[in-house]
Each structure stands twice: as C-alpha cells, then as structure tokens.
Amino acid sequence: MKKIVSIMTAALALSACSPQPSNQPVEQNIDKVEVITDLMMSRRSIRAYKEEPVSREMLKDILKCGINAPNGRNLQSYEIRIVDSPELIKAMTEAVVKDMPEVAKRPGFKNIFVNAPGAIFIAYDTRYDFAQVDCGLLGENIILAAWARGIGTCCLGSSARFLLQSPSAKPYLDRLNFSEGFELLYCIGYGYPDETPEAKPRKESMIQFID
Ligand SMILES: Cc1cc2nc3c(=O)[nH]c(=O)nc-3n(C[C@H](O)[C@H](O)[C@H](O)COP(=O)(O)O)c2cc1C
C-alpha cells in the first residue's frame, strides 16, 4: 500500500513534466527524495503486458517529460515516433520474422517489442557526437515518467537491430519518416504491466571514489 501511495505521489511530482514545467529548483525535500528513489529503485523492465492500450494523452505527458531531459547544447538531437496500432506492430513483426524466423522462437512470442502493445522509436542525429547520450537520457525520463503512471516499459536494442537488418522491414522503417541524417538507435516497448519481475543484482563495486 505504502508503495502504491508513493508511486502515486511520484506521479503527482512528475506531473510537473506536463503542461507548465516549473523553472524553480526542487528544494531538498525528504518526501520527494523517498518518492523519487522508490520510483527509480522499483522500476523494472517489463516483458509481459495487458492488452489494454495506453491513451495518447498519457503518452504525450510522458514524452513531454522525456524531452525535458538534459541534452547537449539543447540541440535535442533526436526524433521520436510512436506506434500504437496493433496492425502496424503486427506488420512490422511479420516483416522481421520473414527474414529472421529465429526471432519468433522465444517462448510466448507475440511481437518484436517483447510483446508490448506499443512502441516508441528513438533516432539519433548522426552528425552530433553526443546524440546517443541525449537519446539515453531522453529514454530514462520516458521510462521513469511511464513507471510513475503505472505503465511498464522495456528499453529495446534488439527491436531496432531487427528492423535495421531486415530487408522486408525497410518499408516500415521508411514509414517512421525520420529526417535525413537521423538513424534509429533503439525502441522502448510500453504498456500496462502483466508481471512484477524481481530486481537483478547490480555491481556496486563499479562505483569508486578517487582521492
Ligand atoms: C541499451 C539497452 C538495450 C536493451 N535491449 C534489450 C533487448 O533487446 N531485449 C530485452 O528484453 N531487454 C533489453 N534491455 C533491458 C535490459 O535487459 C534490462 O534493463 C537489464 O537486464 C536490467 O533489468 P531491469 O531493467 O529490470 O533493471 C535493454 C536495456 C538497455 C539499456
């Protein structure tokens, strides 16, 4: 119950992403620290989803949080596309599976976005050397803003790789209509979660203070 309340409070805190973002620094506030920490520590990659679609209004709020992430020189060196049509998700999947049948061998396979009912496609500006960093920060904001609203996500390198490598998927890649100089980097599958995975262990030894 405490977790649900804190996630809901996080939702309210993060609703600052939507229409009128405040330009005031967030004051040190123990409640916010707890809520945001809980949000980050409870988030998991979701690979089983309910069929219920996520509304475009909700998605817009989440993406506004995304594009408010820090980014190099405020170049906003990415382009974002969203596909929530079951028909288009199915068609993309069929195209990839035609060229790479092994992809469909994963148990319970439904689509190339770890079975998510929706997918966000993130392309980076190949002419800017920090564009991939911008894309990563954009994605983490999207993922946390989604989690605060009860929406699960999975960051997906494989889906982008499949689409880029499958000749049959080329028309769907073209349909994403990224501008000249932009290339698909990764996808984020999203939807209402139908699983509660455990956290995977992290290597705290990776963190070192240097005197
Ligand atoms: C760049 C990147 C690419 C990823 N690609 C995939 C993928 O192709 N398929 C997948 O199931 N998960 C993918 N993931 C999710 C990771 O497997 C997951 O974040 C990691 O195992 C830690 O688990 P957690 O997110 O639940 O904490 C990717 C994550 C990142 C950051």
The ligand as an ORCA input file, in Angstrom:
! r2SCAN-3c Opt
* xyz 0 1
  C      20.558     -0.176    -24.321
  C      19.634     -1.242    -23.806
  C      19.209     -2.246    -24.659
  C      18.339     -3.234    -24.199
  N      17.865     -4.186    -25.080
  C      17.022     -5.132    -24.636
  C      16.507     -6.089    -25.545
  O      16.810     -6.062    -26.737
  N      15.657     -7.037    -25.077
  C      15.281     -7.067    -23.753
  O      14.490     -7.954    -23.392
  N      15.756     -6.164    -22.855
  C      16.610     -5.196    -23.270
  N      17.087     -4.243    -22.395
  C      16.661     -4.279    -20.971
  C      17.773     -4.847    -20.090
  O      17.903     -6.231    -20.311
  C      17.449     -4.544    -18.613
  O      17.384     -3.161    -18.425
  C      18.515     -5.129    -17.665
  O      18.532     -6.541    -17.739
  C      18.266     -4.724    -16.210
  O      16.977     -5.130    -15.779
  P      15.922     -4.054    -15.229
  O      15.686     -3.034    -16.326
  O      14.668     -4.836    -14.931
  O      16.504     -3.415    -14.011
  C      17.933     -3.241    -22.835
  C      18.360     -2.205    -21.996
  C      19.189     -1.222    -22.468
  C      19.595     -0.100    -21.542
*
